[in-house]
């Protein structure tokens, strides 16, 4: 993996520099049931410019058809085949390891059950049904008894899978527990570790490439620890948007595996060039802003340019001392 020391610049708008946008959904396109500001117009414009839009989500609760219908109601251009979920990725992972038509103990939403059936697998609800595998995916109606069934199966030696291990999920009311929180409960009860398919793990990237045929993809996400880490692990460029989980402060402090290629406030960042960030040996410069290794920020201009300069200054540090707190510098940018 490349040790990135700076956000990159692009003379072209990103929607013309890349052929396919691999878009996360929660925190990028919508939060809860509502579209995030500028998402609909930006995605419509990007598709008009020739960029293919693929919606790649770790949320395994809904079927691709249901997700596409939701996106269409919001005004976002989407067909069923444009949606790739961690449920599809984990179903393929399981199908590669169990006999055809095998029973699978499944805990999650309809999206997980549909993905298992697509692979010819038979979802069951009890550890007593003789499952060849057990899998967990996010489901908003999760019951404690379902976690108990999962623990019984795993403790009996059944291979254990998880669609993803995101500890949180953004909703219209704020951040809520994600599938990773439920997976953690089974970890405590079993002392075992699941095979994980979703971002940032390779099975999700494999599923996305197989279904989209992307040749020059751009991962677009709101989470450094899933979207961006997964892109870096797969050698794919990425765009972080600041409309979901990860914050500007977390971006500045990001370790190498969590550093995106580009950063934008929202999906309008697909439609514009991205300015270069320069380094003169002691200071980073972007637009009208200058940042030094102490994360002191001076100048004026576009707030995102100031953030890019801060990232360059922070990511260029080579000593082992703790990085300065960027809070004071970020307060000037109102991000």
C-alpha positions, 0 to 999 in steps of 0.5 A: 500500500502506498504511504500517502503523504498528501491529498492528491490534486486532479486537473479534471473533474473526478467524474471525468477522470474515473469511469465508475464511482463506487458509492457508499450509501449511509452517510454519503447519499442518504442519512436514514431515509433522506437524501444528503444535501447536494447528493441528488443533483451531484449524482445526476450530473456525474451520470450525465457526464458519463460516469457509471454510478454503483452503490456499494453498501455494507448495510446488508438489511435490504435487497438491491431492488429495495435500495434502488427503489429507495434511491429512485424515490429520492431522485437518485439515478439507480437500477437494481443492478447498480446496487452491491451489498455486503450481503451479496459479498458474504453470500458468495464467500459462504457459497465458495466454502459449503456444499451447493444448497447447504443450510445457513443459519442467518440473522439479519434483514431480507437483503441477507436472506435474498443474497443467500438464496441467489447463491442457492443456499437455504437460510434457516433460523435455528442452530438445531437445523443442521446449518453448514454455516452461520452468518450475521448481517445488519437488521433493525429488528434484531432479537436477543434470541437470534444472537443466542442461536448464532452463539449456539451454532458457533460454539458447536463449531459451525463456520461463522461469517459476518456481512460487515463489522461496522460498529455504528451506522448513521441514521436520520436521528444520529449514530446508532449501533451497527452490525459490528456491535451485534457481532461483538456480542457473539464474540464475547459468547464464543471467543471466535472470530468470523470471516468478514466480507464487507468493507474494508475486506477484499471480498467486498471489492471482489464482488463490486468488480465482478458486478460492475466491470469497473476499469478505473473506479473511484471509491466514495465514502464517509468512513476512514476505517471502512470505505477508505481503508478498503480502497487503499487495501485494493489499490483504488483511488478514493474520495472522502466526503464529510457528510457522515461518520468521519470528521475533519479532525480524524482525517488530519490524524489519519494513519496511512491506511486511512488516508484518502486520495481526495477530500470534499465536503459532499458529493459536489466534489465529484464534479470539480477539479481538485487543487494540488497541495505543495510542500516546501520542506516545512510548510504545506500550501493549498489555495490561499492557505499555509499549514506547518508541521505544528498544524498552525494554519494561516491564510484564507480562501476555500475551507477545503483547501485549508483542510488539504494543507493541514492533512499534508502537514500532518501526514508529512510528520516523520517523528514519533512524537504525538501530532499537535491537536488540529482543533484550533486550526480547524476552528478557522475553517468552520468544517 
